[in-house]
Amino acid sequence: MNFELTKEQEMTRKMVRDFAENVIQPRAIDLDVKAEFPEDIFKEMGKLGLLGIPFPEEYGGVGGDTITYALAVEEIGRVCGGTGLSYAAAVSLGSSPIYYFGTEDQKQEYLVPLAKGEGLASFGLTEPNAGSDAGGTQTRAKLEGDEYVINGEKSWITNAGYARSITVTAVSGKREDGKNIISAFIVPADTPGLTINSNYDKMGVRASNTCEIILEDVRVPKENILGDPEKGFGQFLYTLDGGRISIAALAVGIAQASLDRALAYAKERKQFGKTISNFQAIQFKLADMAMEVELARNMVMKAAWLKDQGKPFTKESAYAKLFASETAFRSANQAIQIHGGYGYMREYEVERYLRDAKLLEIGEGTSEIQRLVIARQLGC
Ligand SMILES: Cc1cc2nc3c(=O)[nH]c(=O)nc-3n(C[C@H](O)[C@H](O)[C@H](O)COP(=O)(O)OP(=O)(O)OC[C@H]3O[C@@H](n4cnc5c(N)ncnc54)[C@H](O)[C@@H]3O)c2cc1C
């Protein structure tokens, strides 16, 4: 076994860390307060090739692997959970399904500009009445001549307000056994009948753009169906497996930031004539945080490695997502505790880490759903 990163992976990590610390970190508090999506930062990230890390050069990407991409998500998440979430969603949910399942024409038209960082894409699966039970989708797509006509509603779709295209799932027919066939469709964001509202007032990840989408007689050419029309459900399960690695990486970033801040503060803050890092109660908190961050990162790297090797990774990505998101929440909570009253104040940032970390236990499959995925993989 080899736990060392390659030279390229190390270089990308350093480059993203520099960018995150110099460009994103100084604005993180402000983006959170104003709930502002940093469009300009995404343009810069595009120029650096970050939006194309896991895609081949022939499709506008930089030909990196999942490990490199996970390292980039961690570094961005370390300074701003909201920017990290939008970055992870853009690559894993927006672009990746087109790369995995798109036709050559779809890749040229939609993936190439995304990988080059010339725009963002979204993935619209969740609906007001279909969340964890994504198979219960109520959006409908009907073939009329050479076009599909789509009607329905999607909730909490990341980046949709800034997207060039949105891949939406919809029921397109019935199987012989009476079950719904769910297909995925690429819908350009300027298609008539598509309304995108971004009015949510969120607890955390406030720099991330989150939208409600209404589809009223939205017409797309039948060529816009993504991949196998009969296998839309399986396709989005695969997409979510990959996305979970990036959510887990984002969680590691927040957990690491919590540890870094708590450790630095514990070494400075004096009570009872000594720094609080001298108290064993504080040391034990820091020791547990450090151990859990290390474990979570190893799980992310293993899931990413399995994906890169073309091996099954469903169980490992669920392990990583579940453990890392719960680690991030615990670490952020302990970081606030170690900061005492200062930790409750916005300027110390650890309270934001907690608010941002909470989303990671919900999005891309709640913790309960991760446990279900793992149990199924165990044969339950
Ligand atoms: C900021 C944000 C960004 C998001 N971005 C996107 C996006 O880009 N694209 C997208 O499609 N969706 C997105 N989502 C939606 C997200 O994936 C869902 O919120 C999530 O899957 C949970 O669905 P739900 O909210 O409907 O909860 P529900 O499914 O209603 O769950 C409610 C509770 O019941 C539990 N529960 C449900 N079923 C079971 C079960 N079988 N066993 C045990 N417990 C169960 C859940 O774990 C949860 O605790 C986003 C959400 C947020 C908040």
The ligand as an SDF file (V2000), in Angstrom:
LIG
                    3D

 53 58  0  0  0  0  0  0  0  0999 V2000
  -28.6080   23.4640    0.6420 C   0  0  0  0  0  0  0  0  0  0  0  0
  -29.1740   22.2830   -0.0870 C   0  0  0  0  0  0  0  0  0  0  0  0
  -28.6930   21.9670   -1.3560 C   0  0  0  0  0  0  0  0  0  0  0  0
  -29.2270   20.8950   -2.0800 C   0  0  0  0  0  0  0  0  0  0  0  0
  -28.8120   20.6770   -3.3690 N   0  0  0  0  0  0  0  0  0  0  0  0
  -29.4830   19.7440   -4.1210 C   0  0  0  0  0  0  0  0  0  0  0  0
  -29.1970   19.5940   -5.5330 C   0  0  0  0  0  0  0  0  0  0  0  0
  -28.3060   20.2690   -6.0870 O   0  0  0  0  0  0  0  0  0  0  0  0
  -29.9300   18.6980   -6.2560 N   0  0  0  0  0  0  0  0  0  0  0  0
  -30.9070   17.9350   -5.6840 C   0  0  0  0  0  0  0  0  0  0  0  0
  -31.5390   17.1560   -6.4140 O   0  0  0  0  0  0  0  0  0  0  0  0
  -31.1970   18.0400   -4.3500 N   0  0  0  0  0  0  0  0  0  0  0  0
  -30.5210   18.9230   -3.5690 C   0  0  0  0  0  0  0  0  0  0  0  0
  -30.8200   19.0680   -2.2320 N   0  0  0  0  0  0  0  0  0  0  0  0
  -31.8510   18.2040   -1.6300 C   0  0  0  0  0  0  0  0  0  0  0  0
  -31.3050   17.1350   -0.7000 C   0  0  0  0  0  0  0  0  0  0  0  0
  -30.6060   16.1600   -1.4100 O   0  0  0  0  0  0  0  0  0  0  0  0
  -32.4820   16.5770    0.1220 C   0  0  0  0  0  0  0  0  0  0  0  0
  -32.8550   17.6020    1.0420 O   0  0  0  0  0  0  0  0  0  0  0  0
  -32.1730   15.3050    0.8350 C   0  0  0  0  0  0  0  0  0  0  0  0
  -31.9860   14.2490   -0.0740 O   0  0  0  0  0  0  0  0  0  0  0  0
  -33.2710   14.9020    1.8360 C   0  0  0  0  0  0  0  0  0  0  0  0
  -34.5260   14.9600    1.2820 O   0  0  0  0  0  0  0  0  0  0  0  0
  -35.7030   15.7590    2.0640 P   0  0  0  0  0  0  0  0  0  0  0  0
  -35.1460   17.0690    2.4350 O   0  0  0  0  0  0  0  0  0  0  0  0
  -36.9290   15.7310    1.2510 O   0  0  0  0  0  0  0  0  0  0  0  0
  -35.9180   14.9450    3.4010 O   0  0  0  0  0  0  0  0  0  0  0  0
  -36.8960   13.6940    3.6270 P   0  0  0  0  0  0  0  0  0  0  0  0
  -36.6020   12.6510    2.6080 O   0  0  0  0  0  0  0  0  0  0  0  0
  -38.2840   14.1620    3.7570 O   0  0  0  0  0  0  0  0  0  0  0  0
  -36.3850   13.1760    5.0350 O   0  0  0  0  0  0  0  0  0  0  0  0
  -36.8260   13.7040    6.2750 C   0  0  0  0  0  0  0  0  0  0  0  0
  -36.2050   12.8480    7.3880 C   0  0  0  0  0  0  0  0  0  0  0  0
  -36.6900   11.4860    7.2770 O   0  0  0  0  0  0  0  0  0  0  0  0
  -35.6000   10.5930    7.1660 C   0  0  0  0  0  0  0  0  0  0  0  0
  -35.9560    9.4790    6.2930 N   0  0  0  0  0  0  0  0  0  0  0  0
  -36.5170    9.5410    5.0570 C   0  0  0  0  0  0  0  0  0  0  0  0
  -36.6620    8.3050    4.5570 N   0  0  0  0  0  0  0  0  0  0  0  0
  -36.1510    7.4520    5.4780 C   0  0  0  0  0  0  0  0  0  0  0  0
  -36.0130    6.0240    5.5560 C   0  0  0  0  0  0  0  0  0  0  0  0
  -36.4000    5.2340    4.5440 N   0  0  0  0  0  0  0  0  0  0  0  0
  -35.4530    5.4920    6.6680 N   0  0  0  0  0  0  0  0  0  0  0  0
  -35.0530    6.2830    7.6870 C   0  0  0  0  0  0  0  0  0  0  0  0
  -35.1600    7.6460    7.6720 N   0  0  0  0  0  0  0  0  0  0  0  0
  -35.7020    8.2140    6.5810 C   0  0  0  0  0  0  0  0  0  0  0  0
  -34.4630   11.4320    6.5840 C   0  0  0  0  0  0  0  0  0  0  0  0
  -33.1960   10.8470    6.8490 O   0  0  0  0  0  0  0  0  0  0  0  0
  -34.6790   12.7610    7.2890 C   0  0  0  0  0  0  0  0  0  0  0  0
  -34.1260   12.6960    8.5760 O   0  0  0  0  0  0  0  0  0  0  0  0
  -30.2510   20.0980   -1.4820 C   0  0  0  0  0  0  0  0  0  0  0  0
  -30.6990   20.3790   -0.1910 C   0  0  0  0  0  0  0  0  0  0  0  0
  -30.1980   21.4690    0.4890 C   0  0  0  0  0  0  0  0  0  0  0  0
  -30.7530   21.7710    1.8580 C   0  0  0  0  0  0  0  0  0  0  0  0
  1  2  1  0
  2  3  1  0
  2 52  2  0
  3  4  2  0
  4  5  1  0
  4 50  1  0
  5  6  2  0
  6  7  1  0
  6 13  1  0
  7  8  2  0
  7  9  1  0
  9 10  1  0
 10 11  2  0
 10 12  1  0
 12 13  2  0
 13 14  1  0
 14 15  1  0
 14 50  1  0
 15 16  1  0
 16 17  1  0
 16 18  1  0
 18 19  1  0
 18 20  1  0
 20 21  1  0
 20 22  1  0
 22 23  1  0
 23 24  1  0
 24 25  2  0
 24 26  1  0
 24 27  1  0
 27 28  1  0
 28 29  2  0
 28 30  1  0
 28 31  1  0
 31 32  1  0
 32 33  1  0
 33 34  1  0
 33 48  1  0
 34 35  1  0
 35 36  1  0
 35 46  1  0
 36 37  1  0
 36 45  1  0
 37 38  2  0
 38 39  1  0
 39 40  1  0
 39 45  2  0
 40 41  1  0
 40 42  2  0
 42 43  1  0
 43 44  2  0
 44 45  1  0
 46 47  1  0
 46 48  1  0
 48 49  1  0
 50 51  2  0
 51 52  1  0
 52 53  1  0
M  END
$$$$
